């Protein structure tokens, strides 16, 4: 993942391409995902895991941390749905 010179976007620091994609509509990578894709639950969960909470570690630049967290969230959601 390419590292940027850090700059603030609201309360968040934009330090890499992933955060830039999630926070800045003018990102070079913004066209990779449609508005419909960005409105999906999985996208919103991924966005929250990447930008905030205990899983948000700016010094960790490995996407696998986010993918593993997303997988755990999906498993929990599926378990809750199955129990209903």
N, C-alpha and C positions, 0 to 999 in steps of 0.2 A: 504494500500500500504506500503510495507516495505521501510524503510528509510536507505540509505547507508551513509557511511562516504563520504562526498562530495569530488569529485575530478574533475579536469578540463578535458574536451575533446574539444580541440580547444577553441573557445570563450565561450562555454557553460559549466555550472556546472552540473555534473551528481550527483544528490542528491537522486534519488529513482529508482525503477525498471523500471518505464515508460520511463524516460529519458535515462536510460541505454539501454533499448530495442531499442529506436529510434536512439541513437547515436553510440552504440558500436556493431560492427558485432560479437564480441566474447561474447556477452551477454548470460547468461544461458538460457534466454527466446527467443533467436534469432530463434530457430527452430520452434517456434509457428506459424510463418508466412512465406510463400514462397516468393521468389523473385517476382513472378507474382502478389501476393497480395500487396506487398510493392510498386509496380509500379502503382497501381490503383489511380485514382484521389482522391477518398475518403481518402485513406491512406495518400497521400501527403498533403491533407488539414489538416487532423488530426495531422500530424507531425508538420506542420507549426504553428498550433494553440497551440500545447503543448510546442514547443521549443522557440517561439518568438512572439513578438507583445504584444499588450496591454492585451491580455488574459493570458499571461504567468505570473503566480503568484507562485513563489517557495514556499511560506508559506502556500498555499492552497493545501492540499493533498487529495482533493475529486475529484474523476473522473467525478462526475456529472457536474462540471464546464466545463470540456472539451466536454462532451457529449452535453450539452446545446448549447455551441458555435458551435459545428459541426452541430447540427440541424438547427440553425439559418443560417449558411452558405449554407446548402443544400436547405433550403426554398428560399433563395435569388437566388441561381443558378437556381432552378426550375422556379422561377418567371421570370428570364431573358430569359430562354429557351422558355417559353410559350409566351413571348412577341415578339419573333423573327418571 
